[in-house]
Each structure stands twice: as C-alpha cells, then as structure tokens.
Amino acid sequence: MLTEKKRILVADAGILNLATLIGTLKDDYHVVVAKNGVEVFKQLKKNRIDMILLDTKFPDMDGFEVCRRLKVDQQTQEIPVIFITSQNSVTDEEKGFEVGAADYIAKPFNAPTVTVRIKNQFKLSSAIAELKRLNQLALDANPNTGLPGNNSILNEIQRVIADKEGVCIIYADLDNFKIYNDTYGFTRGDDVIIFAANVIRVALQISGCADSFLGHIGGDDFVIVVPEEKYSVVAEEIIRRINPGILEFYSQEDAERGYVVAMNREGEEKHHPLVSLSMGGINLSQHKVATAHEAVDICTEMKKAAKKQPGSNLLVCKRH
C-alpha cells in the first residue's frame, strides 16, 4: 500500500540553509518552509505538520520562544521539534531541551546524519504514540473480559464512519441473562459473559477477521466491527458455537429440558428460555450515518427486533 509522506516544516531565516535542508529531505518527505516565527504558526494553521526543524534565530522572534509556545499549545505540543542552529554551546543545547526540543543539531550539519536523526525521532514518536494508545485502551478496558470499553468503541465507530470503510457494525446482547444471574448467581453469570466474549473472538479468527474490532460495552453487551463481506459468516460462526456451548453453564436438568423454571414477580412459576445471543447490525456501505451515536441507535433498534425472535440470530438494517 502507498503511504502518505510525512510533512516536515523547515523554519530558517537563511535562504542557503533552507535550500540545503529542502534538498536533503525532498525525496523522503513533504517539505514546508517558514522564514520567521510568525510564518511557523501560519504554516501550522494551514498544514498538518509531523515534525519541525527549527533555527534559534529569526528576525521577529527567538527560536527557543517559538518552541516554548508550541509545547504549551495542545494542538502542537506533540509535534517533535529538532533545533538545527549555529548556536552550539552547551548552554544553548540545554536551553533547547528545556523548552521541549526532541533533538539539537549544530550547524554546519552533515546531511546523512540529519536524515538518520529525523528517522529516529519519527520512530520514537510512533512508539510513544502506540504506548499512549495501549495505555488508554488498558484504562478503558472492561475488567471482566479485558476488551476495549465504551470510549474505545465509540472512537472506533466514529473512525470507520469518517474513513468511509466498508464495514458492518454489530451490537450483540445476551438474551435471558437476568434470569440466569438470578438462578445461578453473578459469579456464574460472569463466566457466561467471558464465554460469550471468547466465542466471538474465536469466530472472528476462524472467519479470517482476527484483526477486526471487538469491544465490551459492559454487562452482557458487545460491539463487533467487521468487513461487510464477512459479517454473515462471522455471525453464523458465533451462533454455531454459542448455542451448544451455553449448555455447559446449566445444570443437567435445565440443559436437557431447554428452559429454566423460575418465579416471576407475581410469585408464579414460569419457564424461561436458555441464554442466547441477539445481534443487530448496520452495513455502512448501504446505510450512511454521520456519527457513532446514530450508528449505535440503528444497531440498538435492530437488536431489539432480533430479540423478538427465538434463539440466537442477527438482523442487519436493510434500509438505505
């Protein structure tokens, strides 16, 4: 796959320095230039910038001050800044790192060295971003299953909507789960939830969708995001596994007769079906939505309709 080149802002008042840096970087990166401090901030408003190569001397502003402002602004504080400057004293270098620079290179510079140090900073930035992402996922993860929680689910749905990906979003919910909890207890209920999560995981793997998104809203509700051409295969595999597997969580008597006997609120004995899984979905290629909440609302509507049918099943919105 072709990937978009990283965009580097080169800020230097010297024409020769700008030309040298542009020549060094132009084959591997998109290069944007600024000749003073004010232009730096103008370029940041106009372009998505992935890194800034910054001199310390400008006619209108001190480069250290430019970096300091960048690092206190939430919009720009994550952009790596590398000083490339003729101010090469130990004191100047310390000052550069104090205001937030990622690296400090003295002029005259060696072009291959600059290239390597830029690549190293991009690798470091990517690693830090991934650590932050994993940390956020860990904080948001459901403690019972370890799956991504509400915030991650909404972010993923919003992402696939924005990227116009051809996917199906499925909202899955266990049926008759309250009766199971009331009859067998919350500890056994947690085991059923973990079982359901594992069934979905295995179904995704077997269907060739191991990298697809699976989130746990909480309780007995899950969200799956799968390629549109795979959703029916995944759903069939989930149903094929969950129906016989759920019997292991019941007493032999309940499993054999296919229902649980429990009292309702009026004190009357009632037969309740065994736990199953209802799924409601939306195919984003056929049904356009603007927000994650709109997609969730449609999935919820379809899931409610699926619950009116006996056993485990999937209903996907067919309206355009």
Backbone torsions as a table, in degrees:
resi	resn	phi	psi	omega
1	MET	NA	143.3	175.4
2	LEU	-80.1	135.9	177.8
3	THR	-115.2	145.1	-179.2
4	GLU	-69.1	138.5	178.9
5	LYS	-65.5	146.8	172.7
6	LYS	-66.6	149.6	-178.5
7	ARG	-109.6	121.5	-179.0
8	ILE	-111.3	131.3	174.2
9	LEU	-95.1	118.0	177.4
10	VAL	-101.1	115.4	-177.8
11	ALA	-114.2	109.5	-178.2
12	ASP	-154.9	137.8	-179.0
13	ALA	-78.8	-18.1	-177.1
14	GLY	-89.3	125.5	-179.0
15	ILE	-61.5	-41.4	-178.5
16	LEU	-64.8	-42.5	178.7
17	ASN	-63.1	-41.8	177.9
18	LEU	-60.7	-45.8	-178.4
19	ALA	-62.9	-40.7	-179.7
20	THR	-64.7	-45.2	-179.0
21	LEU	-67.8	-39.2	177.7
22	ILE	-61.2	-44.7	178.6
23	GLY	-62.2	-35.0	179.9
24	THR	-70.7	-35.1	-168.7
25	LEU	-103.4	-19.5	-165.7
26	LYS	-61.6	-26.8	-178.9
27	ASP	-75.3	-27.4	-175.0
28	ASP	-108.0	-17.7	-174.1
29	TYR	-139.5	157.9	165.6
30	HIS	-81.3	129.1	-176.0
31	VAL	-111.6	128.3	174.8
32	VAL	-117.1	141.8	-174.3
33	VAL	-119.1	155.0	173.8
34	ALA	-145.2	138.4	-177.1
35	LYS	-104.1	-2.9	176.9
36	ASN	-156.4	176.2	-176.5
37	GLY	-63.2	-41.4	-179.2
38	VAL	-61.8	-40.8	-179.8
39	GLU	-65.6	-29.7	177.3
40	VAL	-57.1	-50.2	-177.2
41	PHE	-71.4	-30.4	175.2
42	LYS	-65.7	-43.4	179.8
43	GLN	-65.1	-35.4	179.0
44	LEU	-65.8	-30.4	177.7
45	LYS	-76.3	-29.3	-176.2
46	LYS	-88.8	-29.1	-171.4
47	ASN	-128.9	154.7	167.7
48	ARG	-82.8	117.2	-176.5
49	ILE	-109.9	132.3	-178.9
50	ASP	-99.4	-21.4	178.2
51	MET	-159.3	152.1	178.8
52	ILE	-124.3	126.7	170.5
53	LEU	-101.2	117.8	-164.4
54	LEU	-126.4	128.6	171.2
55	ASP	-79.4	166.8	179.0
56	THR	-99.3	-11.6	-176.5
57	LYS	-120.4	120.3	174.8
58	PHE	-131.8	156.4	179.8
59	PRO	-64.0	-28.9	-172.4
60	ASP	-108.0	-16.2	-171.5
61	MET	-160.0	145.8	175.9
62	ASP	-74.5	133.7	-178.0
63	GLY	-61.5	-33.2	177.1
64	PHE	-62.9	-38.0	178.7
65	GLU	-67.8	-37.9	176.2
66	VAL	-58.3	-47.2	-179.5
67	CYS	-63.4	-41.9	-179.8
68	ARG	-59.4	-43.7	179.6
69	ARG	-64.9	-38.2	178.7
70	LEU	-61.8	-38.3	-173.6
71	LYS	-80.8	-14.4	176.8
72	VAL	-97.9	-4.9	179.1
73	ASP	-97.2	123.3	-178.2
74	GLN	-61.0	-26.3	-179.0
75	GLN	-73.3	-24.8	-173.1
76	THR	-125.0	-5.3	-171.5
77	GLN	-65.9	-21.7	-179.6
78	GLU	-86.9	-7.2	-179.3
79	ILE	-75.3	123.1	178.3
80	PRO	-65.5	135.9	178.3
81	VAL	-117.0	126.5	174.6
82	ILE	-116.2	120.9	175.0
83	PHE	-78.0	131.1	170.3
84	ILE	-125.2	106.1	-165.9
85	THR	-150.7	157.0	175.9
86	SER	-83.0	-9.9	175.1
87	GLN	-80.4	93.8	-169.3
88	ASN	-115.5	22.3	177.0
89	SER	-75.6	161.1	178.3
90	VAL	-60.4	-38.5	180.0
91	THR	-63.3	-43.7	178.7
92	ASP	-63.9	-40.8	179.8
93	GLU	-64.2	-43.2	176.9
94	GLU	-60.3	-40.7	179.6
95	LYS	-63.8	-39.1	179.2
96	GLY	-60.5	-45.0	179.0
97	PHE	-70.7	-32.1	178.9
98	GLU	-63.2	-36.1	-179.0
99	VAL	-85.6	0.4	171.7
100	GLY	113.5	10.2	-180.0
101	ALA	-67.2	148.1	176.5
102	ALA	-86.2	-26.2	179.8
103	ASP	-157.3	164.8	-176.9
104	TYR	-141.9	116.1	-177.2
105	ILE	-118.6	131.0	-178.3
106	ALA	-90.0	144.1	172.8
107	LYS	-87.7	148.7	-4.8
108	PRO	-72.6	140.4	-174.9
109	PHE	-103.0	160.2	175.6
110	ASN	-97.1	121.0	-173.4
111	ALA	-56.4	-48.1	178.8
112	PRO	-60.3	-36.5	179.1
113	THR	-65.1	-42.9	178.1
114	VAL	-60.5	-44.4	-179.4
115	THR	-59.9	-45.5	-179.3
116	VAL	-64.5	-41.8	-177.5
117	ARG	-69.4	-32.9	174.8
118	ILE	-65.2	-46.4	179.1
119	LYS	-60.6	-40.4	179.3
120	ASN	-63.2	-38.9	179.1
121	GLN	-68.0	-36.7	176.5
122	PHE	-65.4	-40.9	176.8
123	LYS	-61.7	-43.4	179.7
124	LEU	-64.4	-43.3	179.9
125	SER	-62.9	-39.7	179.1
126	SER	-65.7	-40.4	179.6
127	ALA	-65.1	-41.5	179.3
128	ILE	-65.4	-42.5	179.2
129	ALA	-62.1	-39.4	179.4
130	GLU	-67.6	-39.3	177.2
131	LEU	-62.9	-41.1	178.0
132	LYS	-63.9	-40.7	179.6
133	ARG	-63.4	-45.9	-179.6
134	LEU	-65.0	-37.3	178.3
135	ASN	-65.2	-40.6	178.4
136	GLN	-65.1	-39.5	177.6
137	LEU	-63.6	-39.9	179.8
138	ALA	-64.9	-40.3	179.5
139	LEU	-66.8	-32.7	-175.8
140	ASP	-90.6	-9.8	-172.5
141	ALA	-66.0	145.6	175.5
142	ASN	-70.5	127.8	-175.7
143	PRO	-65.3	-22.1	-177.4
144	ASN	-80.2	-43.1	-175.1
145	THR	-110.9	-15.8	-176.0
146	GLY	77.1	3.7	-179.3
147	LEU	-80.8	155.3	176.9
148	PRO	-54.0	141.8	-177.0
149	GLY	-96.6	-158.8	-170.3
150	ASN	-56.4	-49.3	-177.5
151	ASN	-61.5	-44.8	179.9
152	SER	-64.0	-37.0	179.3
153	ILE	-64.0	-49.1	-180.0
154	LEU	-63.6	-39.2	178.9
155	ASN	-63.6	-41.7	-179.6
156	GLU	-66.8	-42.0	179.0
157	ILE	-64.8	-42.7	178.8
158	GLN	-63.8	-35.7	179.8
159	ARG	-65.2	-47.3	-177.6
160	VAL	-68.6	-29.5	175.4
161	ILE	-67.5	-47.2	-179.0
162	ALA	-63.9	-38.4	-178.8
163	ASP	-82.7	-2.2	179.4
164	LYS	54.8	43.4	179.9
165	GLU	-76.9	145.6	178.1
166	GLY	-83.0	81.5	-176.3
167	VAL	-130.9	163.6	172.6
168	CYS	-114.5	129.4	176.1
169	ILE	-98.6	126.9	-176.7
170	ILE	-121.5	128.8	176.3
171	TYR	-104.8	115.3	-176.5
172	ALA	-110.8	139.1	-175.2
173	ASP	-144.8	131.7	178.6
174	LEU	-71.7	134.9	177.2
175	ASP	-91.7	148.3	175.3
176	ASN	59.9	25.8	-175.4
177	PHE	-75.2	-33.5	179.9
178	LYS	-62.4	-42.5	178.5
179	ILE	-61.9	-40.0	178.9
180	TYR	-61.7	-47.0	179.5
181	ASN	-60.1	-44.2	-179.3
182	ASP	-64.0	-32.9	-176.1
183	THR	-85.8	-43.5	-172.5
184	TYR	-107.4	-12.2	178.2
185	GLY	99.0	158.7	-174.6
186	PHE	-69.2	-31.5	179.8
187	THR	-63.7	-46.3	176.0
188	ARG	-65.6	-33.2	177.4
189	GLY	-62.6	-40.1	176.8
190	ASP	-62.6	-36.9	177.9
191	ASP	-62.8	-37.9	178.6
192	VAL	-66.2	-40.5	179.0
193	ILE	-62.9	-44.9	178.4
194	ILE	-62.9	-40.2	176.5
195	PHE	-58.7	-46.8	-179.8
196	ALA	-60.9	-42.8	178.5
197	ALA	-61.0	-43.3	-179.2
198	ASN	-68.1	-36.3	176.3
199	VAL	-60.0	-45.0	-179.3
200	ILE	-65.5	-43.0	178.2
201	ARG	-56.6	-50.1	-178.0
202	VAL	-64.0	-40.5	179.2
203	ALA	-61.7	-40.0	177.7
204	LEU	-64.3	-44.4	-179.6
205	GLN	-63.1	-48.3	-178.4
206	ILE	-62.8	-32.1	-178.1
207	SER	-85.5	5.8	-179.8
208	GLY	77.5	24.7	-178.2
209	CYS	-122.9	38.1	-176.3
210	ALA	-59.7	-27.7	-179.0
211	ASP	-89.7	-0.6	-179.6
212	SER	-69.8	157.6	-175.2
213	PHE	-81.2	135.1	173.6
214	LEU	-134.6	121.9	180.0
215	GLY	-124.5	158.1	-179.4
216	HIS	-119.2	105.8	-178.2
217	ILE	-63.0	-36.2	-174.9
218	GLY	138.8	160.1	-177.6
219	GLY	58.0	-123.3	-177.0
220	ASP	-116.2	27.7	-177.7
221	ASP	-110.7	136.2	-179.3
222	PHE	-131.7	156.9	174.7
223	VAL	-128.0	132.6	179.5
224	ILE	-121.8	138.0	174.8
225	VAL	-123.4	111.4	-174.3
226	VAL	-128.7	156.2	174.7
227	PRO	-56.3	141.7	-174.1
228	GLU	-57.4	-33.4	-177.6
229	GLU	-77.4	-5.6	-176.1
230	LYS	-111.9	-9.4	-168.4
231	TYR	-63.7	-38.7	-178.7
232	SER	-69.8	-36.4	178.0
233	VAL	-65.0	-43.8	179.0
234	VAL	-62.3	-46.7	-179.1
235	ALA	-61.5	-42.9	179.1
236	GLU	-61.9	-39.3	-180.0
237	GLU	-68.5	-39.0	177.0
238	ILE	-61.0	-49.2	-178.8
239	ILE	-63.3	-40.9	-179.2
240	ARG	-61.2	-32.0	-176.8
241	ARG	-92.1	-34.8	-172.1
242	ILE	-76.4	-33.7	-176.3
243	ASN	-63.1	-50.9	177.5
244	PRO	-75.0	-32.2	-176.7
245	GLY	-67.4	-31.5	-176.6
246	ILE	-67.4	-22.7	-178.5
247	LEU	-62.3	-26.7	-178.9
248	GLU	-66.7	-16.8	-177.1
249	PHE	-96.0	5.7	178.7
250	TYR	-113.7	160.4	171.0
251	SER	-64.9	158.4	-179.7
252	GLN	-58.4	-39.4	-179.3
253	GLU	-62.7	-49.2	-179.0
254	ASP	-64.6	-40.4	-178.5
255	ALA	-64.1	-41.4	-177.3
256	GLU	-70.1	-38.7	-178.6
257	ARG	-86.3	-14.1	173.0
258	GLY	80.6	18.8	176.0
259	TYR	-161.4	165.5	178.8
260	VAL	-111.2	135.6	176.2
261	VAL	-94.6	121.1	-179.7
262	ALA	-146.7	155.1	178.7
263	MET	-81.8	139.0	173.0
264	ASN	-87.5	-175.7	-175.2
265	ARG	-65.0	-22.3	179.8
266	GLU	-88.1	3.5	179.8
267	GLY	79.1	15.8	-179.9
268	GLU	-96.5	140.5	178.5
269	GLU	-72.6	134.0	-176.8
270	LYS	-139.7	148.0	177.7
271	HIS	-94.9	124.0	-178.3
272	HIS	-113.9	132.8	179.2
273	PRO	-60.9	159.8	176.5
274	LEU	-72.1	163.6	179.8
275	VAL	-61.6	135.2	173.8
276	SER	-137.1	-175.0	-176.4
277	LEU	-130.0	118.0	175.4
278	SER	-100.2	136.8	-177.5
279	MET	-129.1	133.4	175.6
280	GLY	-122.1	137.1	-173.4
281	GLY	-137.5	168.5	173.7
282	ILE	-139.4	130.1	176.5
283	ASN	-92.7	111.7	-174.1
284	LEU	-68.0	-18.1	176.9
285	SER	-75.2	-24.0	-178.2
286	GLN	-104.6	-21.1	-176.4
287	HIS	-133.1	107.7	-176.9
288	LYS	-82.5	133.2	175.7
289	VAL	-131.0	159.3	-176.9
290	ALA	-100.9	-28.3	-174.8
291	THR	-134.4	161.6	177.2
292	ALA	-62.3	-39.5	-178.6
293	HIS	-64.0	-36.1	177.6
294	GLU	-65.4	-42.4	177.9
295	ALA	-63.4	-43.3	-179.8
296	VAL	-63.2	-39.8	179.5
297	ASP	-60.8	-42.4	-179.8
298	ILE	-67.9	-42.9	177.9
299	CYS	-61.2	-39.0	178.8
300	THR	-63.7	-42.4	178.1
301	GLU	-61.3	-43.4	-179.5
302	MET	-69.1	-35.8	178.7
303	LYS	-65.7	-39.5	177.6
304	LYS	-62.5	-38.7	177.6
305	ALA	-67.2	-38.3	179.3
306	ALA	-64.4	-34.2	-179.1
307	LYS	-66.4	-20.8	179.3
308	LYS	-76.2	-13.0	177.8
309	GLN	-97.1	146.0	-178.5
310	PRO	-71.0	145.3	174.3
311	GLY	76.4	-171.5	-178.8
312	SER	-82.3	134.7	179.9
313	ASN	-163.2	169.5	178.5
314	LEU	-128.5	133.9	170.6
315	LEU	-123.7	126.6	179.3
316	VAL	-112.1	135.4	-178.6
317	CYS	-60.3	126.7	-179.2
318	LYS	-102.7	-5.9	-179.0
319	ARG	-72.0	140.8	178.7
320	HIS	-94.4	NA	NA
